[in-house]
Amino acid sequence: MSEPQSPANARAGDELIEETPFTATAAANAPSAQAAGGRSFLPKSTLLRHLLILVLSAVGAVILLEVTDPFTNSQLASLTYYAIAAGGLTVLTGMNGQISLGHGALMAVGAYTTALFLGVDGEPLPLPVIFLVAVAISTIVGALVGVAAARLHGPYLAGATLALAVGLPGLALYFRDTLGGEQGLRVRAPEPPASFTNFIDLVSGNPASGTKWLAYVGVICLLITFFLLANLVRSRIGRTWRAVRDQEVAAELAGIDLGAWRVLAFVVSAACAGLAGAVLALVVRLAAPSGFTLVLSLALLTAIVIGGLGSLLGALLGSALLVFLPPFVTNLGGDFGLDQTKAAQLAPFVYGVVLIVAMIFAPAGIVGTIRLRWMTARAKRAVAGRAAHGG
Amino acid sequence: MQQFVNVTLSGLIQGSIFAAFALALVLIWRSTRIVNFAQGSMAAATSFIALALIHSGQSYWLALVVALAAGFVLGAVVERVIVRPVEGGPELNAVIVTLGLFVAIQALIAIIAGSEFQSFPAPFGLRGFTFGSTTIALTPNSVFVLIAVLITMVLLVALFRFTRVGLAMRASAFGQEVARLLGVRVGRMLTLGWALAAVVGSLSGLLIAGGGLVYPAYMDSLIVFGFVAAILGGLDSPIGAIVGGLLLGLALSYVSGYVPRGSGLVNLAALVILMVVLLVRPGGLFASSTARRA
């Protein structure tokens, strides 16, 4: 281990040269404020800190959902499934260095499972049970892919998962009778329970519509997922993943089974994608091949790259971009005289340009770049302080 | 028997196009260690240029030449402007840049030319040759496809074997630093490599479009097939890419020809073949004894 494998970290910490981080996963390298020993009002224990953030976010989410109009509610519901999937993907790519273009396909697995279980004759199973089944099935698919993916890296892995993204929707066409072919499956969203109606009445007195119920379902899933992921990446498991990503040989010498840990990362990430697909099926009320194209996988990749690979906050910010940017640029395109279908293509165009520009100029994304700047500035101050003290 | 002949023939013709596309991927991989996932979109862009020319009344052949020239320029510009900053950096960065390019070009085509399906003319007839009372799946157009791919291969071999530029390109791919020390303008050679690869990719895009429908995403499955074919051949070997392309064309043709409702399974079959090859022989079918960690 003679040379540092993470140049961004080395630069920020040791040499104090303020440079744009050079690796894509730099955001994941930067320790949290707590680990860096910064001044913070948050508790020292990671679990307590995350619980506190969880409660604050839950309160914030309720306020946000109650002060906004129904249309924004439905936009926020879309935000939740993008963020769940992006959270899983950012852990896979940022923490463990594996890229996946197959997450759209894994979301499709979750969505179709949900659609099938909600579409049974008679009373469907309770929603949490259906979600767990959707997660379980996409986890199994993810494990199968992960076993193959564990032996691949970089362009090989990208190509293999690309083949997955292009190939898996073919199953929906092949099993036309069960999976509905090109039209897909309609999803019957369940009615909000009485306890939810009472809760909304108590909090704000707004009407407890189906849209609002689905937004709450999405937010609950999002908070649980991010809480679990945040704890996971700060645990022994997260540290092992980073070791596998940065120093294969050293990790192997330390007794880490590289393959097994890569498979685990893929499985965790696939579980998130499955849950995201389940929420998507409810919110969109449709599971169809056209909803899970390659553009979906690339949109998720854009979200995590612009947010900063490996950062959950970055994944959330990036997902917000995926939800709020398309209507904005589509309107802009309309103003410039493009018709509706052409203006709709502006969003993927922007995703592509953003991916290129971000990789060339700020590979660490929003969160990573800000974090590294802040760390560099702090280190400079520390050095200046030491110099003044010593001199 | 007749079906077997037809399925085999169409497999070989499809396979030759896959081979050309895989060859383009291999050319870029050898020189810059980057898999150009944008190759399909770039080829689609040049096909749309050709289509616009044909619609404006020009001949197919002029459109073909202009489209290939546009591919050359596009490949050079992409390498010089977009790919150069991430060359030699972390491999994930380069992958993400080419993916960004992939989606950006595709969306740009849709914005300029629209997303609807348009028919693309073929230069030769699409009716199979008839022997006595049986018609086989070999059409005048598919003969043109085979000849075009063959000519491309011969030209590339001639370029790399017999010209100074070809030698310089091989030197830059083999050892950048040594080549630079010996006076080879390595940067220019890389640009030229990308430009040539884009020409070959554009050609396969035009060939697969002939007599069919084009839309901005029509090359999506070809990028997968080309990648699988290149992996079959080991990603490093031009000959491997050609053999891999032909093998894949045959395999997929048998799947869609003999499995009931198999056309929906073609993409999935490519995925299965890719996975098996990567797990059993990650170095490709023709790997020498030196193992490489894929």
Boltz contact constraints between the chains, C-beta under 6 A:
constraints:
  - contact:
      token1: [A, 23]
      token2: [B, 90]
      max_distance: 6.0
  - contact:
      token1: [A, 24]
      token2: [B, 92]
      max_distance: 6.0
  - contact:
      token1: [A, 24]
      token2: [B, 93]
      max_distance: 6.0
  - contact:
      token1: [A, 148]
      token2: [B, 275]
      max_distance: 6.0
  - contact:
      token1: [A, 148]
      token2: [B, 279]
      max_distance: 6.0
  - contact:
      token1: [A, 152]
      token2: [B, 294]
      max_distance: 6.0
  - contact:
      token1: [A, 154]
      token2: [B, 91]
      max_distance: 6.0
  - contact:
      token1: [A, 155]
      token2: [B, 35]
      max_distance: 6.0
  - contact:
      token1: [A, 155]
      token2: [B, 95]
      max_distance: 6.0
  - contact:
      token1: [A, 156]
      token2: [B, 294]
      max_distance: 6.0
  - contact:
      token1: [A, 158]
      token2: [B, 95]
      max_distance: 6.0
  - contact:
      token1: [A, 159]
      token2: [B, 227]
      max_distance: 6.0
  - contact:
      token1: [A, 160]
      token2: [B, 274]
      max_distance: 6.0
  - contact:
      token1: [A, 163]
      token2: [B, 224]
      max_distance: 6.0
  - contact:
      token1: [A, 163]
      token2: [B, 270]
      max_distance: 6.0
  - contact:
      token1: [A, 163]
      token2: [B, 271]
      max_distance: 6.0
  - contact:
      token1: [A, 163]
      token2: [B, 274]
      max_distance: 6.0
  - contact:
      token1: [A, 164]
      token2: [B, 271]
      max_distance: 6.0
  - contact:
      token1: [A, 166]
      token2: [B, 221]
      max_distance: 6.0
  - contact:
      token1: [A, 166]
      token2: [B, 224]
      max_distance: 6.0
  - contact:
      token1: [A, 166]
      token2: [B, 267]
      max_distance: 6.0
  - contact:
      token1: [A, 167]
      token2: [B, 267]
      max_distance: 6.0
  - contact:
      token1: [A, 167]
      token2: [B, 268]
      max_distance: 6.0
  - contact:
      token1: [A, 167]
      token2: [B, 271]
      max_distance: 6.0
  - contact:
      token1: [A, 170]
      token2: [B, 264]
      max_distance: 6.0
  - contact:
      token1: [A, 170]
      token2: [B, 265]
      max_distance: 6.0
  - contact:
      token1: [A, 170]
      token2: [B, 267]
      max_distance: 6.0
  - contact:
      token1: [A, 170]
      token2: [B, 268]
      max_distance: 6.0
  - contact:
      token1: [A, 173]
      token2: [B, 264]
      max_distance: 6.0
  - contact:
      token1: [A, 174]
      token2: [B, 264]
      max_distance: 6.0
  - contact:
      token1: [A, 174]
      token2: [B, 265]
      max_distance: 6.0
  - contact:
      token1: [A, 298]
      token2: [B, 103]
      max_distance: 6.0
  - contact:
      token1: [A, 341]
      token2: [B, 115]
      max_distance: 6.0
  - contact:
      token1: [A, 342]
      token2: [B, 111]
      max_distance: 6.0
  - contact:
      token1: [A, 345]
      token2: [B, 107]
      max_distance: 6.0
  - contact:
      token1: [A, 345]
      token2: [B, 110]
      max_distance: 6.0
  - contact:
      token1: [A, 345]
      token2: [B, 111]
      max_distance: 6.0
  - contact:
      token1: [A, 348]
      token2: [B, 103]
      max_distance: 6.0
  - contact:
      token1: [A, 348]
      token2: [B, 107]
      max_distance: 6.0
  - contact:
      token1: [A, 349]
      token2: [B, 104]
      max_distance: 6.0
  - contact:
      token1: [A, 349]
      token2: [B, 107]
      max_distance: 6.0
  - contact:
      token1: [A, 349]
      token2: [B, 108]
      max_distance: 6.0
  - contact:
      token1: [A, 351]
      token2: [B, 103]
      max_distance: 6.0
  - contact:
      token1: [A, 352]
      token2: [B, 100]
      max_distance: 6.0
  - contact:
      token1: [A, 352]
      token2: [B, 103]
      max_distance: 6.0
  - contact:
      token1: [A, 352]
      token2: [B, 104]
      max_distance: 6.0
  - contact:
      token1: [A, 353]
      token2: [B, 104]
      max_distance: 6.0
  - contact:
      token1: [A, 355]
      token2: [B, 96]
      max_distance: 6.0
  - contact:
      token1: [A, 355]
      token2: [B, 100]
      max_distance: 6.0
  - contact:
      token1: [A, 356]
      token2: [B, 82]
      max_distance: 6.0
  - contact:
      token1: [A, 356]
      token2: [B, 97]
      max_distance: 6.0
  - contact:
      token1: [A, 356]
      token2: [B, 100]
      max_distance: 6.0
  - contact:
      token1: [A, 359]
      token2: [B, 93]
      max_distance: 6.0
  - contact:
      token1: [A, 359]
      token2: [B, 96]
      max_distance: 6.0
  - contact:
      token1: [A, 359]
      token2: [B, 97]
      max_distance: 6.0
  - contact:
      token1: [A, 360]
      token2: [B, 85]
      max_distance: 6.0
  - contact:
      token1: [A, 363]
      token2: [B, 93]
      max_distance: 6.0
